[in-house]
Amino acid sequence: MKKIEYTETDLINWWVVPYHGITIEAAFEKEPWTDSRDFYSRYQVTQEQHDEWYEKVVTTFMKRYRWSRRHTIGQLCFIYLNTSPMVIR
């Protein structure tokens, strides 16, 4: 059985699709951006939505790689910085 490999686009779509109803690809076609900060500011989420997404990412990677929670969080630090949504302030 082949294991699933997740891309950064997949992780971004895990919060863009349920909370905004659009994929990152469709969002770029609709309104292209040159700076990723522009994308993240357009598609902000609440703190609760962010926490829900983060928990999904951590548990998915824990199951996928059979890592402990602490190890998973340590391994995901840079991926988190590249893919996490901006929280509405």
C-alpha positions in Angstrom: 0.0 0.0 0.0 1.4 3.3 -1.0 1.5 6.0 1.6 0.1 9.5 0.8 2.6 12.3 0.4 1.2 15.7 1.4 2.3 19.0 -0.3 2.2 22.5 1.1 -0.7 23.2 -1.3 -2.7 20.3 0.3 -2.1 21.7 3.7 -3.2 25.2 2.6 -6.3 23.7 1.0 -7.2 22.1 4.3 -8.1 25.5 5.6 -9.0 27.5 2.5 -11.6 25.0 1.2 -13.7 24.5 4.3 -13.5 28.0 5.6 -13.6 30.0 2.4 -15.1 27.5 -0.2 -12.2 27.9 -2.7 -8.9 26.2 -3.5 -5.6 28.0 -3.5 -5.4 27.4 -7.3 -8.9 28.8 -7.9 -8.2 31.8 -5.7 -5.0 32.6 -7.7 -6.9 32.3 -11.0 -9.6 34.6 -9.6 -7.3 37.3 -8.1 -3.6 36.6 -8.7 -1.1 37.8 -6.1 2.6 38.4 -6.3 3.2 38.3 -2.5 2.0 35.4 -0.3 1.2 37.9 2.4 -1.5 39.3 0.1 -3.1 35.8 -0.2 -3.0 35.2 3.6 -4.5 38.6 4.4 -7.4 38.0 1.9 -8.3 34.6 3.4 -8.0 35.0 7.2 -9.6 32.6 9.7 -10.7 32.8 13.3 -8.5 31.5 16.1 -10.9 28.5 16.6 -10.6 27.6 12.8 -6.8 27.9 13.0 -6.7 25.6 16.0 -9.0 23.1 14.3 -6.8 23.1 11.2 -3.5 22.8 13.3 -4.9 19.8 15.2 -5.9 18.1 11.9 -2.3 18.6 10.5 -0.7 17.3 13.6 -2.9 14.2 14.0 -2.6 13.4 10.2 1.2 13.5 10.4 1.3 11.6 13.6 -0.7 8.8 12.0 1.1 9.0 8.6 4.6 8.7 10.1 3.8 7.1 13.4 5.5 9.8 15.4 4.7 11.0 18.9 2.9 14.3 19.2 6.0 16.1 20.5 8.1 14.8 17.7 5.5 15.7 15.1 5.2 19.3 16.4 9.0 19.7 16.2 9.1 18.3 12.7 6.3 20.5 11.4 7.7 23.9 12.6 8.9 25.2 9.2 6.0 23.6 7.3 3.6 25.3 9.7 5.3 28.7 9.0 4.7 28.2 5.2 1.2 26.9 5.3 -0.7 28.2 8.4 -3.6 30.7 8.0 -3.5 34.2 9.2 -5.7 34.7 12.3 -8.2 37.6 12.3 -7.2 40.1 14.9 
